[in-house]
Amino acid sequence: FRTKKVLIQLTTFIFHAEGALNLFSGFLLTFFPGFCMNQQGLESGSSLANGNLAQFGTLVLLLGYLGVRCSATTKVIEALLFGDFLWMGVFYFYLNDHNLLPFWSGGALFSFFITLFLAVSRITFLYCSWTLQQQSKIKK
């Protein structure tokens, strides 16, 4: 019982730390999209690609703001977990379709493993929240 509460506190901290990371990442994506493309191992010459990445950066800034300002609730965490699965799927198919496997840039590796770590953190949060809720129903 106590372990689950500690895990919820830890994963809530991770949620807020992710918010700070997203603020930083969103800033870089929005104002320095070419740099971000280079970090992912992509060419940054296309102004259309840079513009699209900058627009994506504004969404990442929004996620960062939510992560810093909002409470970690099961609905918020579920939505983020759904996004993690979508991101990993798109990431895999992009690498596969463009014959980039097994090539991984440092930025691509970081993006993949941080997303995997966050997905595990979210699953832990949801599992602990659910089991604590079930235990409180049993005690009533």
Beta strands, then each sheet from edge to edge (+ up, - down):
end
